[in-house]
């Protein structure tokens, strides 16, 4: 009996030593993920996707988006990110379909209008402006949308309206280079040389950049005089009639968009 008792005691001791590891011995990443909770992990994952998009790592962003949908399920925010990615990956028809679905869901209506404005900008600037105006109504403090609308209005030759929108975008995000430069261009076109020079001096804009902005202002004035409508850049309700299917942007269109409003809608 003593021998059997000793054997049982050894088995119990062995069982204790082989029990599951304590939480403090688990993987640090796993512990951190569990401590944050599902909502926080979802937010961090979404921030990662946006960061990858900002760095133009679009395929990596799409891969992480698909991973997040698999882990947390589909949401309106993830559908919006997918639409933005599809637009940037030159799949405007698929992007447009998602944006239009989001118009019926309420929460991201402003972002969806903005996205539609960017989808239509390469081929129908008038329609793009209507979507962007609607987006501004829904999201009046979004500097990106104000910037895209202002630049689109510049392309149409609506200079005074453009100055107002770009001034708003600039004041909402004074440290951002894109709305600042677009605002300077608008002031140059509007003949406000002293105001443009003051803003350039405040932000220490170099001579080479000022020269480039003056060239862009001259180019926009020429385009406005020619009354060119389907131009590549931008961002009251849009027209109720059926809208054309967006076409694929050319290389020049994408290059122009990237250098003018890429930080705003893109």
Legacy VTK file of the C-alpha trace (Angstrom):
# vtk DataFile Version 3.0
C-alpha trace
ASCII
DATASET POLYDATA
POINTS 266 float
0.000 0.000 0.000
2.866 2.346 0.840
4.329 1.640 -2.592
1.008 2.428 -4.332
0.618 5.622 -2.325
4.086 6.754 -3.298
3.314 6.060 -6.949
0.087 8.115 -6.781
1.964 10.997 -5.182
4.554 10.949 -7.977
1.789 10.953 -10.598
0.140 13.995 -8.982
3.446 15.836 -8.840
4.089 15.032 -12.491
0.591 16.200 -13.380
1.188 19.519 -11.670
4.467 20.108 -13.492
2.873 19.330 -16.854
-0.180 21.585 -16.331
-0.909 24.381 -18.856
1.568 27.291 -18.708
0.727 30.259 -16.566
-0.477 33.395 -18.413
2.815 35.148 -17.683
4.624 32.440 -19.686
2.402 32.844 -22.796
3.474 34.673 -25.966
3.734 38.458 -25.275
1.935 39.356 -28.519
-0.935 37.036 -27.662
-1.225 38.446 -24.147
-1.208 42.007 -25.488
-3.886 41.168 -28.052
-6.079 39.591 -25.386
-5.548 42.515 -23.017
-6.510 45.111 -25.621
-9.821 43.508 -26.450
-11.568 43.022 -29.769
-12.598 46.652 -30.334
-9.092 47.993 -29.769
-7.513 45.294 -31.941
-9.968 46.079 -34.718
-9.113 49.780 -34.509
-5.374 49.131 -34.577
-5.749 46.819 -37.560
-7.770 49.461 -39.398
-5.096 52.072 -38.629
-2.490 49.720 -40.101
-4.491 49.424 -43.318
-4.775 53.194 -43.601
-1.057 53.593 -42.959
-0.231 51.128 -45.740
-2.561 52.994 -48.089
-0.851 56.248 -47.216
2.475 54.689 -48.191
0.967 53.450 -51.484
1.404 49.818 -50.425
-2.005 49.043 -51.819
-1.725 45.302 -52.304
-0.395 44.834 -48.778
-3.269 46.963 -47.484
-5.774 44.821 -49.365
-4.248 41.652 -47.906
-4.546 43.022 -44.368
-8.089 44.190 -45.063
-9.074 40.687 -46.137
-7.410 39.285 -43.014
-9.341 41.693 -40.811
-12.633 40.817 -42.494
-11.900 37.157 -41.848
-11.049 37.765 -38.195
-13.614 40.390 -37.194
-16.267 40.154 -39.898
-17.371 42.678 -42.506
-18.243 46.236 -41.482
-19.219 49.440 -43.259
-15.803 50.915 -42.447
-13.997 47.984 -44.034
-16.209 48.233 -47.111
-15.278 51.914 -47.379
-11.583 51.028 -47.172
-12.076 48.359 -49.822
-13.756 50.887 -52.134
-10.891 53.354 -51.612
-8.358 50.621 -52.370
-10.205 49.511 -55.497
-10.320 53.105 -56.730
-6.590 53.504 -56.177
-5.967 50.146 -57.878
-7.796 51.443 -60.977
-10.962 49.403 -60.537
-13.445 52.305 -60.571
-16.538 50.281 -61.455
-16.121 47.987 -58.439
-15.299 50.987 -56.231
-18.359 52.885 -57.432
-20.632 49.958 -56.612
-19.452 49.862 -52.998
-19.639 53.641 -52.597
-23.238 53.599 -53.784
-24.110 50.841 -51.320
-22.638 52.943 -48.525
-24.887 55.874 -49.445
-27.829 53.867 -48.111
-26.175 52.987 -44.795
-25.883 56.473 -43.328
-22.658 56.440 -41.316
-20.213 56.846 -44.215
-22.383 58.779 -46.669
-19.990 61.730 -46.754
-16.965 59.533 -47.414
-18.907 57.665 -50.090
-19.813 60.942 -51.849
-16.163 61.929 -51.695
-15.142 58.614 -53.212
-17.662 58.960 -56.018
-16.325 62.444 -56.732
-12.836 61.012 -57.154
-14.126 58.144 -59.289
-15.782 60.544 -61.750
-13.130 63.264 -61.747
-11.038 61.817 -64.615
-13.948 61.813 -67.055
-16.741 64.109 -65.816
-15.554 66.966 -63.647
-19.020 68.544 -63.423
-20.474 65.373 -61.954
-17.445 65.016 -59.675
-17.984 68.544 -58.313
-21.604 67.721 -57.494
-20.596 64.675 -55.501
-17.869 66.638 -53.721
-20.229 69.483 -52.852
-22.586 66.940 -51.336
-19.652 65.421 -49.406
-18.717 68.848 -48.012
-22.294 69.362 -46.859
-22.149 66.054 -44.989
-18.583 66.496 -43.655
-17.955 70.268 -43.497
-14.737 70.054 -41.435
-12.970 67.422 -43.549
-9.947 69.231 -45.007
-9.305 66.534 -47.631
-12.748 66.947 -49.166
-12.535 70.749 -49.076
-9.166 70.550 -50.813
-10.432 68.232 -53.541
-13.548 70.310 -54.137
-11.517 73.519 -54.253
-9.060 72.126 -56.766
-11.863 70.733 -58.915
-13.478 74.175 -58.937
-10.152 75.661 -60.014
-10.095 73.238 -62.925
-13.542 74.490 -63.881
-12.433 78.116 -63.715
-14.634 78.900 -60.686
-11.815 80.784 -59.004
-13.615 82.674 -56.227
-15.478 79.568 -55.092
-12.235 77.613 -55.251
-10.381 80.167 -53.107
-13.025 79.877 -50.414
-12.867 76.072 -50.325
-9.067 75.927 -50.424
-8.769 78.621 -47.748
-11.008 76.480 -45.552
-8.939 73.357 -46.264
-5.730 75.266 -45.509
-7.033 76.654 -42.220
-8.405 73.264 -41.160
-4.979 71.655 -41.741
-2.352 74.437 -41.723
0.586 72.045 -41.547
-0.388 70.056 -44.638
1.626 70.805 -47.762
-1.030 69.906 -50.339
-3.889 72.233 -49.302
-1.339 74.984 -48.604
0.100 74.753 -52.115
-3.315 74.532 -53.745
-4.400 77.594 -51.780
-1.326 79.505 -52.970
-2.108 78.500 -56.572
-5.701 79.691 -56.176
-4.530 83.036 -54.771
-2.108 83.495 -57.666
-4.885 82.834 -60.166
-7.153 85.253 -58.296
-4.502 87.986 -58.477
-3.822 87.919 -54.730
-0.048 88.026 -55.084
0.639 89.564 -51.681
-1.465 87.051 -49.787
0.152 84.188 -51.702
3.614 85.573 -50.929
2.763 85.985 -47.233
1.621 82.367 -46.895
4.675 81.150 -48.792
6.939 83.140 -46.478
5.188 81.904 -43.335
5.827 78.303 -44.386
9.279 78.942 -45.875
8.273 77.730 -49.316
11.418 77.706 -51.463
11.945 79.588 -54.687
11.880 76.473 -56.866
8.553 75.395 -55.405
7.083 78.874 -55.842
8.157 78.774 -59.478
6.434 75.403 -59.921
3.246 76.709 -58.289
3.232 79.723 -60.621
3.564 77.372 -63.592
0.654 75.321 -62.334
-1.451 78.455 -61.890
-0.720 79.495 -65.476
-1.589 76.008 -66.724
-4.898 76.000 -64.848
-5.809 79.410 -66.227
-5.164 78.203 -69.753
-7.254 75.069 -69.220
-10.114 77.124 -67.796
-10.042 79.410 -70.835
-10.281 76.385 -73.082
-13.342 75.222 -71.118
-12.023 71.692 -70.767
-14.488 69.657 -68.685
-13.324 66.010 -68.311
-10.143 66.716 -66.384
-8.164 64.323 -64.235
-8.174 65.937 -60.812
-10.566 66.451 -57.969
-13.304 66.063 -55.575
-26.938 70.009 -54.214
-26.960 66.463 -54.755
-25.538 64.860 -57.850
-27.663 64.727 -60.943
-30.567 62.273 -60.657
-30.190 60.964 -64.192
-28.279 57.701 -64.785
-24.576 58.260 -64.567
-21.956 56.964 -67.012
-19.742 54.047 -66.137
-16.334 55.397 -65.141
-13.454 54.649 -67.440
-9.841 53.821 -66.728
-7.601 56.820 -66.106
-4.564 57.320 -68.289
-1.021 57.413 -66.948
-0.995 61.197 -67.307
-4.282 61.419 -65.390
-2.901 59.393 -62.511
0.341 61.360 -62.467
-1.515 64.690 -62.384
-3.849 63.493 -59.647
-0.956 62.271 -57.540
0.804 65.633 -57.684
-2.230 67.821 -57.077
-4.874 66.214 -54.879
-3.312 62.909 -53.948
-3.104 63.861 -50.288
-6.706 65.011 -50.301
-8.853 62.229 -51.758
-6.430 59.697 -52.637
LINES 2 268
235 0 1 2 3 4 5 6 7 8 9 10 11 12 13 14 15 16 17 18 19 20 21 22 23 24 25 26 27 28 29 30 31 32 33 34 35 36 37 38 39 40 41 42 43 44 45 46 47 48 49 50 51 52 53 54 55 56 57 58 59 60 61 62 63 64 65 66 67 68 69 70 71 72 73 74 75 76 77 78 79 80 81 82 83 84 85 86 87 88 89 90 91 92 93 94 95 96 97 98 99 100 101 102 103 104 105 106 107 108 109 110 111 112 113 114 115 116 117 118 119 120 121 122 123 124 125 126 127 128 129 130 131 132 133 134 135 136 137 138 139 140 141 142 143 144 145 146 147 148 149 150 151 152 153 154 155 156 157 158 159 160 161 162 163 164 165 166 167 168 169 170 171 172 173 174 175 176 177 178 179 180 181 182 183 184 185 186 187 188 189 190 191 192 193 194 195 196 197 198 199 200 201 202 203 204 205 206 207 208 209 210 211 212 213 214 215 216 217 218 219 220 221 222 223 224 225 226 227 228 229 230 231 232 233 234
31 235 236 237 238 239 240 241 242 243 244 245 246 247 248 249 250 251 252 253 254 255 256 257 258 259 260 261 262 263 264 265
